[in-house]
Amino acid sequence: MRYIQKGEEPECLAKWKAEWKALENEEGFLYKKYKNFQNPEKAELHDCLLREQGYICCYCGIGIDRNNSHIEHLKPQSNYPNLDLEYTNLLASCQRESEKFDPTHCGPKKKNEELMVSPLQVNCGDFFSYVVGSGEILPATDPDKQAAAKETIDKLGLDIDKLRAARVKALEAFLNTMQDEELSDEEKRKFAKNYHKINKPGGKYGPFSAFIADICKKFYPQYYL
């Protein structure tokens, strides 16, 4: 899990809420309900969330775009209806529409549960550790973090076989590039940077960047800048 620093509410959302507020004042319409929030504003908001997160899932870190992700409520709408269109409660999660027999994880797995570890916590990554060979995600060794981490892993399905295999595949691709003797140190540094820092506005993290950045920091510290 990687920390997501929320920015200002996008204009598309702020303008839509202001317009519905005006309707409420004049005609008694109920405003600011997520079910009323539709395209084109909803698609614009979705794009804003993707850019803010570097095009990775807010929970597992897999690479996402608008076609394979959905707008996620960190605090569930059923328990917090007053937050259903608060920008600080909106993220982009993977699994827009699960394929048949595809195991659920992240947003669809969480449903109406609340998490003990949030990607909006600056230190959220400190709650987890990884097994390099298997791609397994585990609670960190800090005893004060283990219970919260274990519950979060379980509620989001972060350690299912599908995600383990995907992390291993992403790591293999990373290592193949880092061990390519034809690449210069500067080229490797730029490549590695995509896993621990977005290079430019609208840039993309590498898939499972929190996992791979941890590996990079341990084994390729010269490129972790």
C-alpha positions as CSV (number, residue, x, y, z in Angstrom):
1,M,0.0,0.0,0.0
2,R,1.3,3.4,-1.0
3,Y,0.5,6.7,0.7
4,I,-1.9,8.9,-1.4
5,Q,-1.6,12.6,-0.8
6,K,-5.0,14.1,-1.6
7,G,-5.0,17.3,-3.5
8,E,-7.7,20.0,-3.8
9,E,-11.2,19.0,-4.9
10,P,-11.4,19.0,-8.7
11,E,-13.4,21.7,-10.4
12,C,-15.7,19.1,-12.0
13,L,-16.9,17.9,-8.6
14,A,-17.0,21.2,-6.9
15,K,-19.0,22.8,-9.8
16,W,-21.4,19.9,-9.9
17,K,-22.1,20.1,-6.1
18,A,-22.6,23.9,-6.3
19,E,-25.1,23.4,-9.2
20,W,-27.1,20.8,-7.2
21,K,-27.0,23.0,-4.1
22,A,-28.6,25.8,-6.1
23,L,-31.3,23.4,-7.3
24,E,-31.9,22.4,-3.7
25,N,-32.3,26.0,-2.7
26,E,-34.7,26.8,-5.5
27,E,-36.7,23.6,-6.0
28,G,-36.1,21.5,-2.9
29,F,-34.1,18.8,-4.7
30,L,-31.8,16.6,-2.7
31,Y,-28.3,17.4,-3.7
32,K,-24.8,15.9,-3.3
33,K,-25.8,12.2,-3.6
34,Y,-23.3,9.9,-5.3
35,K,-26.1,8.1,-7.2
36,N,-26.9,11.4,-8.9
37,F,-23.3,12.0,-9.9
38,Q,-23.0,10.9,-13.6
39,N,-20.9,11.5,-16.7
40,P,-19.3,13.6,-17.9
41,E,-18.4,14.8,-14.5
42,K,-18.0,11.4,-13.0
43,A,-15.5,10.4,-15.8
44,E,-13.6,13.6,-15.2
45,L,-13.4,12.8,-11.5
46,H,-12.2,9.3,-12.2
47,D,-9.4,10.6,-14.3
48,C,-8.4,13.0,-11.6
49,L,-8.2,10.2,-9.1
50,L,-6.1,8.1,-11.4
51,R,-3.6,10.9,-12.0
52,E,-3.4,11.7,-8.3
53,Q,-2.5,8.0,-7.5
54,G,-0.1,7.6,-10.4
55,Y,-2.4,5.1,-12.1
56,I,-2.1,2.4,-9.5
57,C,-4.8,0.9,-7.3
58,C,-5.2,2.6,-4.0
59,Y,-5.0,-0.7,-2.1
60,C,-3.0,-3.4,-3.9
61,G,-0.9,-1.1,-6.2
62,I,-1.6,-2.9,-9.5
63,G,-1.5,-0.7,-12.6
64,I,-5.0,0.7,-13.5
65,D,-6.8,2.9,-15.9
66,R,-10.4,4.1,-16.3
67,N,-11.4,0.8,-18.0
68,N,-10.3,-1.5,-15.3
69,S,-10.9,0.5,-12.2
70,H,-13.8,2.2,-10.3
71,I,-14.3,5.1,-7.9
72,E,-14.0,3.8,-4.4
73,H,-15.3,5.1,-1.1
74,L,-12.7,4.7,1.6
75,K,-15.3,5.0,4.3
76,P,-18.4,3.1,3.1
77,Q,-21.4,5.0,1.9
78,S,-23.7,2.9,4.0
79,N,-22.0,4.0,7.2
80,Y,-21.0,7.5,6.2
81,P,-23.7,8.9,3.8
82,N,-22.4,12.4,4.5
83,L,-19.1,11.5,2.9
84,D,-20.4,10.0,-0.3
85,L,-19.1,12.9,-2.4
86,E,-16.3,14.2,-0.2
87,Y,-13.2,14.2,-2.3
88,T,-11.0,13.1,0.7
89,N,-13.1,9.9,0.8
90,L,-12.8,9.1,-2.9
91,L,-10.1,6.9,-4.4
92,A,-9.6,4.7,-7.5
93,S,-9.6,1.0,-6.9
94,C,-9.0,-1.9,-9.3
95,Q,-11.6,-4.4,-10.4
96,R,-14.2,-2.3,-12.2
97,E,-16.1,-5.3,-13.3
98,S,-14.7,-8.7,-12.1
99,E,-14.5,-11.4,-14.8
100,K,-16.3,-14.6,-14.1
101,F,-14.4,-16.7,-11.6
102,D,-11.9,-13.9,-11.0
103,P,-11.2,-13.7,-7.2
104,T,-12.3,-10.4,-5.7
105,H,-9.9,-8.2,-3.9
106,C,-9.5,-4.5,-3.0
107,G,-12.6,-2.4,-3.3
108,P,-15.0,-5.2,-4.3
109,K,-13.7,-7.4,-1.5
110,K,-13.9,-4.6,1.1
111,K,-17.5,-3.7,0.4
112,N,-18.9,-2.0,3.5
113,E,-16.0,-2.8,5.8
114,E,-13.8,-0.2,7.4
115,L,-10.0,-0.4,7.3
116,M,-7.5,-0.1,10.1
117,V,-4.8,0.9,7.7
118,S,-5.7,3.6,5.1
119,P,-3.7,4.7,2.1
120,L,-4.2,8.2,3.3
121,Q,-2.0,7.5,6.3
122,V,1.5,8.8,5.6
123,N,3.1,5.7,7.2
124,C,0.7,3.1,5.7
125,G,3.6,1.3,3.9
126,D,5.3,0.7,7.3
127,F,2.5,-1.7,8.3
128,F,3.5,-4.3,5.6
129,S,6.4,-6.5,4.6
130,Y,6.9,-8.8,1.6
131,V,8.5,-12.1,0.7
132,V,10.5,-11.6,-2.4
133,G,10.4,-15.1,-3.9
134,S,6.6,-15.7,-3.5
135,G,5.2,-12.2,-3.6
136,E,3.5,-12.8,-0.3
137,I,2.5,-9.7,1.7
138,L,2.8,-9.9,5.5
139,P,2.2,-7.7,8.5
140,A,5.3,-5.8,9.5
141,T,7.5,-7.0,12.4
142,D,6.5,-4.1,14.6
143,P,4.1,-5.6,17.1
144,D,2.1,-2.4,17.4
145,K,1.2,-2.6,13.7
146,Q,0.7,-6.3,13.2
147,A,-3.0,-6.6,14.2
148,A,-4.1,-3.7,12.0
149,A,-2.0,-4.9,9.1
150,K,-3.4,-8.4,9.2
151,E,-7.0,-7.3,9.4
152,T,-6.4,-4.9,6.4
153,I,-4.7,-7.7,4.4
154,D,-7.7,-10.0,5.0
155,K,-10.4,-7.4,4.3
156,L,-8.8,-6.4,1.0
157,G,-7.7,-9.9,0.0
158,L,-4.2,-8.5,-0.6
159,D,-2.5,-11.9,-0.2
160,I,-4.5,-14.0,-2.6
161,D,-2.7,-16.2,-5.2
162,K,-3.6,-13.8,-8.0
163,L,-1.9,-10.8,-6.5
164,R,1.1,-12.8,-5.2
165,A,1.7,-14.0,-8.8
166,A,1.3,-10.5,-10.2
167,R,3.8,-9.1,-7.7
168,V,6.3,-11.8,-8.7
169,K,5.8,-11.1,-12.4
170,A,6.2,-7.3,-11.8
171,L,9.4,-7.9,-9.8
172,E,10.9,-10.1,-12.5
173,A,10.3,-7.4,-15.1
174,F,12.0,-4.9,-12.8
175,L,15.0,-7.1,-12.1
176,N,15.4,-7.9,-15.8
177,T,15.7,-4.2,-16.5
178,M,18.0,-3.4,-13.6
179,Q,20.3,-6.3,-14.6
180,D,20.5,-5.3,-18.3
181,E,24.1,-4.5,-18.9
182,E,23.3,-2.5,-22.0
183,L,21.6,0.2,-19.9
184,S,23.5,3.0,-18.3
185,D,23.4,3.9,-14.6
186,E,21.4,7.0,-15.5
187,E,18.8,4.9,-17.5
188,K,18.5,2.5,-14.6
189,R,18.1,5.4,-12.1
190,K,15.3,6.9,-14.2
191,F,13.6,3.5,-14.5
192,A,13.8,2.8,-10.8
193,K,12.5,6.2,-9.9
194,N,9.1,5.3,-11.4
195,Y,8.6,2.9,-8.5
196,H,9.2,5.3,-5.7
197,K,8.4,8.7,-7.1
198,I,6.2,10.1,-9.8
199,N,8.5,12.0,-12.2
200,K,6.0,14.5,-13.5
201,P,2.3,15.6,-13.1
202,G,0.1,12.9,-14.5
203,G,3.0,10.4,-14.4
204,K,2.7,6.8,-13.6
205,Y,4.1,4.6,-10.9
206,G,5.3,1.2,-11.9
207,P,2.9,-1.6,-10.9
208,F,3.1,-2.7,-7.3
209,S,5.5,0.2,-6.7
210,A,5.4,0.0,-2.9
211,F,6.6,-3.6,-3.1
212,I,9.2,-3.0,-5.7
213,A,10.4,0.3,-4.2
214,D,11.1,-1.7,-1.0
215,I,13.2,-4.2,-3.0
216,C,15.0,-1.4,-4.8
217,K,15.8,0.3,-1.5
218,K,17.3,-2.9,-0.1
219,F,19.2,-4.2,-3.1
220,Y,19.8,-1.2,-5.4
221,P,20.2,1.7,-3.0
222,Q,22.3,3.6,-5.5
223,Y,19.2,4.0,-7.6
224,Y,16.8,4.8,-4.8
225,L,17.1,8.6,-4.9
